[in-house]
Amino acid sequence: MFADAANHLVTGAALLSELLAVDPADRPRVAGRMRDAEHAADETTHLIMSTVNTTFITPFDRQDIYTLASNLDDVMDTMDEAVDLTVLYNCSELPPEFGDQVSVLTRAAELTAGAMPRLRTMKDLADYWIEINRLENEADRTHRRFLARLFSGEFDAMTVMKLKDIAEALEGAADGFERIANTIETIAVKES
């Protein structure tokens, strides 16, 4: 089920990439698909929670299962927020830094999806959380550079507010991937 939840993140990151590539008139269609993907992720999260609630013996600490499921769901929610804000704010042009952030999110989603099956054995996970940490640092640097550019006077005040909200959602997703990796590291340490 965790693998399914992580695969939803891969889908969400792909939809973010698609959003950046399509004509602004096509963005509502992409947002609708993202909404569907977010609902599917919610269903997977609910399935994990209900399974834990009805299982006497869990594969690892019950609270860690809740935390990991919640963290996976939070990242999907944050990616959905970025897509939704882009459409709601009717942003005609998106800055190239958003593409850089989405590339980081795509890589983090792929790594996370690849790590989930390894939770069965708790083996070979250290490279995962180390790389996620590196990617999150890269996302932080890109975010800070974008904020500096955003407040440079290049954009009008309304555009600054809109783009800042979207940038914060993208940064929140990167932070969320790091929370997932930290949770997995905690689980692996407890189980070792």
Backbone bond lengths (Angstrom), bond angles and torsions (degrees), N, CA, C in turn:
res aa  C-N    CA-C-N  psi(-1)  N-CA   C-N-CA  omega(-1)  CA-C   N-CA-C  phi
1 M - - - 1.454 - - 1.532 111.55 -
2 F 1.344 116.32 -35.50 1.462 118.51 176.40 1.525 110.58 -64.91
3 A 1.327 116.78 -36.56 1.460 120.36 176.85 1.525 110.28 -62.41
4 D 1.335 116.61 -41.33 1.463 120.17 176.51 1.524 110.85 -61.83
5 A 1.331 116.09 -44.65 1.466 120.33 -179.97 1.528 110.38 -61.05
6 A 1.318 117.43 -42.48 1.467 120.86 -179.90 1.521 111.34 -68.71
7 N 1.332 117.10 -34.21 1.461 119.40 177.02 1.522 111.71 -65.62
8 H 1.323 117.47 -29.13 1.463 119.85 173.68 1.528 110.02 -62.16
9 L 1.338 116.86 -35.38 1.465 120.44 178.77 1.524 111.01 -66.89
10 V 1.325 116.58 -36.34 1.466 120.27 175.87 1.524 109.36 -62.26
11 T 1.320 116.11 -43.16 1.467 120.45 177.35 1.527 110.59 -62.15
12 G 1.330 116.49 -45.22 1.466 120.31 -179.95 1.516 112.27 -61.09
13 A 1.325 117.24 -42.29 1.465 120.56 178.95 1.533 110.50 -65.82
14 A 1.329 117.03 -37.95 1.469 120.64 177.93 1.525 110.25 -63.96
15 L 1.333 116.52 -38.75 1.460 119.63 178.45 1.527 111.32 -69.02
16 L 1.323 117.64 -35.14 1.472 120.13 173.61 1.527 110.08 -60.97
17 S 1.314 116.75 -44.77 1.473 120.86 178.06 1.522 110.79 -60.62
18 E 1.313 115.39 -43.72 1.467 119.77 179.29 1.520 110.81 -62.85
19 L 1.330 116.83 -40.22 1.464 121.09 179.63 1.525 110.98 -57.86
20 L 1.319 116.50 -40.16 1.461 120.43 -179.11 1.520 111.96 -69.99
21 A 1.338 116.61 -26.43 1.462 120.96 -174.11 1.525 114.12 -91.17
22 V 1.324 117.43 -21.74 1.471 119.12 -173.98 1.524 111.61 -86.02
23 D 1.300 114.08 163.63 1.459 121.61 173.40 1.533 108.27 -63.31
24 P 1.325 118.58 142.00 1.472 120.01 179.83 1.534 114.08 -51.72
25 A 1.322 117.67 -30.96 1.468 120.41 179.64 1.528 111.60 -67.19
26 D 1.333 117.69 -23.30 1.465 121.80 -179.42 1.523 113.19 -91.75
27 R 1.318 117.38 -5.16 1.465 120.30 -177.27 1.529 113.79 -62.94
28 P 1.332 120.36 -37.05 1.476 117.94 177.66 1.529 113.04 -59.77
29 R 1.321 116.87 -33.97 1.466 120.43 177.67 1.528 110.08 -65.02
30 V 1.320 116.90 -43.06 1.464 121.11 177.78 1.534 109.59 -64.78
31 A 1.324 116.12 -40.08 1.468 120.09 178.86 1.530 111.02 -62.72
32 G 1.313 117.54 -36.65 1.466 120.71 176.61 1.518 111.24 -63.91
33 R 1.326 116.62 -41.07 1.461 120.22 177.43 1.529 111.03 -67.35
34 M 1.334 116.64 -35.42 1.463 119.83 176.84 1.529 110.08 -66.35
35 R 1.308 117.04 -40.35 1.469 120.84 178.07 1.528 110.09 -60.36
36 D 1.332 116.47 -42.80 1.468 120.67 176.96 1.530 111.23 -62.76
37 A 1.337 116.18 -41.71 1.467 120.45 178.95 1.528 110.63 -65.36
38 E 1.316 116.73 -38.37 1.471 120.78 179.12 1.528 109.99 -66.22
39 H 1.327 117.57 -39.68 1.467 120.59 177.15 1.531 110.81 -64.75
40 A 1.319 117.04 -39.92 1.466 120.58 177.43 1.534 109.83 -63.46
41 A 1.332 116.98 -39.50 1.463 120.50 177.04 1.524 110.81 -63.99
42 D 1.324 116.61 -40.68 1.474 120.53 176.88 1.529 110.86 -59.95
43 E 1.324 116.72 -41.79 1.462 120.14 179.37 1.533 111.05 -62.72
44 T 1.328 116.46 -40.20 1.464 119.83 177.70 1.527 110.34 -64.40
45 T 1.321 116.69 -42.10 1.472 120.53 178.01 1.517 110.57 -61.23
46 H 1.320 117.25 -44.75 1.470 120.49 178.86 1.528 110.85 -62.93
47 L 1.324 116.81 -37.12 1.462 120.68 178.23 1.530 110.51 -64.62
48 I 1.323 116.78 -43.28 1.469 120.34 177.32 1.525 109.82 -59.92
49 M 1.320 116.25 -48.19 1.469 120.43 -177.47 1.534 111.51 -63.20
50 S 1.309 116.81 -44.42 1.466 118.52 -179.01 1.526 111.16 -68.42
51 T 1.326 117.57 -34.59 1.460 120.82 177.42 1.532 110.19 -65.10
52 V 1.319 116.68 -44.18 1.469 120.32 178.26 1.525 110.29 -62.26
53 N 1.314 116.13 -40.75 1.465 120.38 -178.22 1.521 113.49 -68.21
54 T 1.329 117.13 -18.79 1.468 120.19 -179.10 1.530 112.96 -112.54
55 T 1.334 116.16 9.56 1.462 121.13 -179.15 1.516 109.33 -109.94
56 F 1.318 115.89 129.29 1.465 120.28 -178.56 1.526 111.24 -74.87
57 I 1.338 116.85 -46.93 1.460 121.23 179.78 1.523 107.82 -114.44
58 T 1.329 115.91 123.25 1.461 121.38 -179.27 1.528 109.64 -103.22
59 P 1.338 117.78 157.97 1.466 120.24 -177.36 1.533 113.56 -65.89
60 F 1.317 116.67 -26.49 1.461 121.92 172.46 1.515 107.82 -153.04
61 D 1.314 116.34 179.73 1.457 122.45 -172.15 1.532 112.80 -45.96
62 R 1.313 114.83 129.56 1.466 122.24 -177.38 1.533 111.42 -56.19
63 Q 1.323 117.26 -45.41 1.468 120.35 -178.82 1.527 110.97 -64.36
64 D 1.325 116.86 -36.51 1.463 120.07 177.21 1.529 111.08 -64.75
65 I 1.320 116.56 -36.50 1.472 120.55 177.03 1.527 109.49 -63.66
66 Y 1.323 117.05 -46.70 1.471 120.83 177.73 1.533 110.73 -59.11
67 T 1.332 116.23 -45.07 1.463 120.48 -177.57 1.522 111.19 -64.26
68 L 1.328 116.78 -45.57 1.458 120.11 -179.56 1.526 111.03 -63.50
69 A 1.313 117.03 -44.98 1.474 120.57 178.84 1.524 110.73 -60.82
70 S 1.309 116.16 -43.44 1.465 120.98 179.82 1.524 111.38 -64.77
71 N 1.340 116.64 -41.89 1.464 120.09 179.50 1.527 111.83 -64.38
72 L 1.323 116.42 -41.13 1.469 120.19 176.91 1.527 110.37 -60.88
73 D 1.312 116.19 -44.17 1.465 120.84 -179.87 1.529 111.23 -65.58
74 D 1.323 117.10 -38.78 1.468 120.68 -179.31 1.524 111.80 -62.16
75 V 1.327 117.20 -39.36 1.462 119.77 179.59 1.528 109.86 -64.24
76 M 1.319 116.54 -43.38 1.466 119.32 179.13 1.524 110.20 -62.42
77 D 1.325 116.87 -41.90 1.465 120.44 178.23 1.529 111.39 -60.39
78 T 1.322 116.32 -39.73 1.461 120.32 -178.10 1.525 111.48 -70.72
79 M 1.329 117.27 -38.48 1.467 119.25 175.39 1.527 110.43 -65.19
80 D 1.327 116.59 -39.50 1.464 120.63 176.23 1.532 110.03 -61.14
81 E 1.326 116.44 -40.33 1.470 120.64 178.54 1.529 110.77 -59.84
82 A 1.325 117.27 -44.24 1.467 120.83 -179.91 1.527 111.06 -60.67
83 V 1.324 116.62 -43.61 1.466 120.69 179.00 1.524 110.04 -65.42
84 D 1.307 116.46 -47.14 1.462 120.95 -178.03 1.529 111.78 -60.93
85 L 1.334 116.48 -44.51 1.464 119.87 179.35 1.521 111.75 -63.17
86 T 1.324 116.88 -38.33 1.461 120.54 179.20 1.527 110.34 -59.86
87 V 1.319 115.98 -41.76 1.464 120.27 -179.98 1.535 110.82 -74.59
88 L 1.326 116.83 -46.52 1.467 120.20 -178.18 1.522 112.19 -61.58
89 Y 1.330 116.38 -39.16 1.464 120.71 -179.49 1.525 112.50 -80.10
90 N 1.326 116.02 -7.96 1.461 121.77 177.40 1.531 110.97 53.70
91 C 1.314 115.23 48.56 1.469 120.85 179.75 1.521 109.12 -73.35
92 S 1.310 116.36 116.43 1.463 118.73 -178.09 1.522 111.70 -74.43
93 E 1.333 116.85 -44.20 1.456 120.34 178.87 1.510 109.80 -119.32
94 L 1.320 114.92 135.75 1.464 120.06 177.84 1.525 108.13 -110.22
95 P 1.316 116.88 138.91 1.465 120.06 -176.63 1.526 112.20 -68.74
96 P 1.324 117.10 153.45 1.473 120.68 -178.89 1.534 112.65 -62.01
97 E 1.328 117.28 -25.67 1.460 119.68 178.42 1.523 111.81 -60.53
98 F 1.331 117.61 -29.50 1.457 120.10 177.24 1.526 110.18 -64.28
99 G 1.323 116.63 -37.57 1.459 120.17 176.16 1.521 111.58 -63.10
100 D 1.344 115.74 -38.86 1.466 119.76 177.00 1.522 110.66 -63.18
101 Q 1.332 116.41 -43.22 1.464 120.47 179.62 1.528 110.71 -64.40
102 V 1.315 116.41 -43.42 1.467 120.29 -178.89 1.527 110.49 -65.91
103 S 1.321 117.94 -33.84 1.473 120.10 175.17 1.522 111.07 -62.16
104 V 1.331 116.31 -41.16 1.469 120.71 176.88 1.526 109.81 -63.88
105 L 1.325 116.83 -44.31 1.472 120.42 -179.65 1.529 111.04 -63.86
106 T 1.317 116.58 -38.52 1.460 120.37 178.66 1.521 110.66 -62.51
107 R 1.324 116.03 -45.84 1.467 119.87 179.29 1.524 110.77 -64.34
108 A 1.342 116.71 -42.12 1.468 120.56 179.18 1.527 110.68 -63.24
109 A 1.327 117.50 -39.60 1.465 120.79 178.74 1.524 110.60 -64.46
110 E 1.324 116.80 -43.26 1.465 120.31 179.49 1.530 111.11 -63.29
111 L 1.325 116.18 -43.68 1.465 119.89 178.96 1.525 111.58 -64.09
112 T 1.316 115.94 -40.29 1.464 120.69 -179.91 1.525 110.35 -65.48
113 A 1.318 116.51 -43.43 1.469 119.81 177.73 1.531 110.41 -62.54
114 G 1.316 117.07 -37.04 1.460 120.37 178.29 1.520 113.51 -70.48
115 A 1.333 116.59 -27.57 1.469 120.70 -178.45 1.524 112.93 -79.00
116 M 1.305 117.61 -29.32 1.473 120.11 -172.65 1.534 113.87 -58.24
117 P 1.324 120.07 -44.44 1.475 118.11 178.75 1.531 112.80 -62.06
118 R 1.331 116.88 -25.47 1.465 120.29 -179.16 1.531 112.33 -75.39
119 L 1.331 117.22 -8.06 1.467 119.50 175.07 1.529 111.20 -63.82
120 R 1.313 117.83 -24.13 1.475 121.02 179.03 1.524 111.43 -61.13
121 T 1.343 115.69 -38.47 1.468 119.80 -176.55 1.530 112.49 -108.59
122 M 1.307 117.29 -16.70 1.471 123.59 -176.36 1.526 111.61 63.43
123 K 1.310 116.98 24.19 1.463 120.80 -179.22 1.529 110.37 -105.27
124 D 1.321 114.15 150.22 1.468 121.87 174.16 1.527 113.18 58.36
125 L 1.320 116.49 40.60 1.462 120.19 179.37 1.535 113.21 -103.54
126 A 1.324 117.61 -17.88 1.469 119.99 -175.88 1.523 111.87 -60.10
127 D 1.330 117.39 -41.93 1.464 119.28 178.71 1.526 111.00 -59.97
128 Y 1.319 116.14 -33.98 1.471 120.62 179.14 1.527 111.21 -62.04
129 W 1.329 117.41 -55.81 1.463 117.28 -174.59 1.524 112.18 -71.07
130 I 1.314 117.95 -26.59 1.471 120.31 175.42 1.533 110.00 -67.23
131 E 1.332 117.09 -44.79 1.468 120.51 179.98 1.526 111.33 -67.82
132 I 1.308 117.74 -38.48 1.475 119.94 177.50 1.524 109.72 -62.22
133 N 1.318 117.38 -41.26 1.460 120.54 177.45 1.525 110.84 -61.33
134 R 1.325 116.82 -41.93 1.467 120.47 178.34 1.528 110.81 -63.39
135 L 1.331 116.21 -43.16 1.467 120.18 178.92 1.527 111.48 -64.12
136 E 1.326 116.52 -39.12 1.466 119.10 179.11 1.520 110.74 -65.76
137 N 1.328 117.23 -37.15 1.470 120.40 175.24 1.524 111.14 -63.64
138 E 1.325 116.60 -40.20 1.463 121.31 176.60 1.530 109.98 -62.32
139 A 1.325 116.41 -43.16 1.469 120.56 178.30 1.528 110.87 -62.62
140 D 1.323 117.03 -39.86 1.467 120.47 177.49 1.519 111.22 -60.43
141 R 1.341 116.69 -46.33 1.465 120.29 -179.41 1.528 110.75 -62.12
142 T 1.328 116.55 -44.51 1.471 120.57 179.12 1.520 110.01 -62.07
143 H 1.314 116.25 -42.02 1.467 120.94 -179.34 1.529 110.99 -62.55
144 R 1.327 116.95 -45.77 1.470 120.32 -179.60 1.527 110.98 -63.72
145 R 1.326 116.72 -42.08 1.471 119.53 178.05 1.530 111.09 -63.16
146 F 1.332 115.28 -39.99 1.459 118.15 178.96 1.524 110.68 -65.37
147 L 1.334 117.58 -42.35 1.468 119.36 178.58 1.520 110.99 -60.58
148 A 1.321 117.83 -40.92 1.467 120.83 177.68 1.527 110.04 -60.02
149 R 1.323 116.25 -43.73 1.473 120.07 178.17 1.531 110.63 -66.49
150 L 1.317 115.61 -40.77 1.469 120.53 -177.96 1.522 111.39 -59.85
151 F 1.328 116.57 -37.52 1.462 120.64 -177.64 1.531 113.05 -96.48
152 S 1.324 116.79 15.28 1.462 120.95 -178.03 1.518 113.80 -79.59
153 G 1.320 117.68 -11.25 1.455 121.22 -175.47 1.512 112.73 101.39
154 E 1.329 116.93 -2.77 1.466 122.06 -179.82 1.534 111.64 -69.47
155 F 1.343 116.29 -27.06 1.460 121.06 -174.72 1.531 110.13 -114.39
156 D 1.333 115.80 150.72 1.465 119.04 174.31 1.532 108.82 -74.07
157 A 1.334 115.64 163.01 1.471 121.62 -172.42 1.531 112.67 -58.37
158 M 1.308 118.89 -41.83 1.464 121.65 -178.37 1.536 110.51 -65.94
159 T 1.312 116.34 -41.45 1.465 120.36 178.10 1.518 110.58 -64.70
160 V 1.328 116.88 -39.04 1.465 120.57 177.83 1.524 110.01 -57.68
161 M 1.327 116.55 -47.04 1.471 119.84 -178.26 1.525 110.99 -63.32
162 K 1.305 117.35 -43.88 1.467 120.78 -179.15 1.525 111.84 -64.46
163 L 1.335 115.64 -50.71 1.465 119.25 -177.04 1.518 111.80 -66.84
164 K 1.329 117.39 -32.57 1.460 120.25 178.49 1.533 110.08 -64.43
165 D 1.329 117.85 -42.27 1.464 120.78 178.06 1.526 111.66 -60.30
166 I 1.323 115.90 -44.36 1.467 119.95 -179.91 1.524 109.95 -66.28
167 A 1.337 116.28 -43.65 1.469 120.48 179.27 1.523 110.98 -61.07
168 E 1.325 117.33 -38.79 1.468 120.98 178.97 1.527 110.79 -65.37
169 A 1.334 117.08 -37.34 1.468 119.87 177.72 1.529 110.23 -66.02
170 L 1.332 117.23 -42.43 1.465 120.06 178.28 1.524 110.79 -63.76
171 E 1.317 116.62 -42.01 1.467 120.58 177.47 1.527 110.56 -64.89
172 G 1.330 116.85 -37.99 1.465 120.92 177.28 1.520 111.92 -61.58
173 A 1.321 116.29 -36.98 1.473 119.56 177.86 1.530 110.21 -66.51
174 A 1.332 117.04 -41.94 1.471 119.95 178.21 1.529 110.28 -62.34
175 D 1.324 116.52 -42.92 1.467 120.40 176.73 1.529 110.48 -61.67
176 G 1.327 116.08 -37.74 1.458 120.51 179.30 1.516 112.82 -63.72
177 F 1.328 116.99 -38.33 1.461 119.81 176.33 1.524 110.34 -63.18
178 E 1.327 116.82 -36.57 1.463 118.89 177.65 1.529 110.64 -67.77
179 R 1.335 117.82 -36.46 1.471 120.01 175.93 1.526 111.06 -63.11
180 I 1.330 116.72 -39.34 1.467 120.10 176.49 1.527 109.78 -60.96
181 A 1.325 116.61 -48.11 1.466 120.74 -179.14 1.524 111.03 -62.06
182 N 1.334 117.10 -40.30 1.465 120.39 178.20 1.526 111.06 -64.08
183 T 1.316 116.76 -38.43 1.461 120.89 178.12 1.529 110.28 -65.34
184 I 1.324 116.41 -42.73 1.464 120.16 178.69 1.527 110.30 -64.31
185 E 1.316 116.88 -39.74 1.463 119.57 177.38 1.526 110.48 -62.42
186 T 1.316 117.26 -42.61 1.466 121.65 177.71 1.522 111.15 -60.35
187 I 1.330 116.03 -44.81 1.459 120.42 179.22 1.526 110.28 -62.12
188 A 1.328 116.41 -45.63 1.464 119.97 -178.15 1.527 111.36 -63.29
189 V 1.322 117.07 -39.50 1.471 120.31 179.06 1.523 110.10 -65.76
190 K 1.315 117.67 -43.97 1.461 121.46 179.59 1.526 111.92 -62.26
191 E 1.320 115.68 -37.41 1.457 120.39 -174.38 1.528 113.40 -86.53
192 S 1.342 117.19 -9.58 1.469 118.94 -174.94 1.518 112.29 -80.72
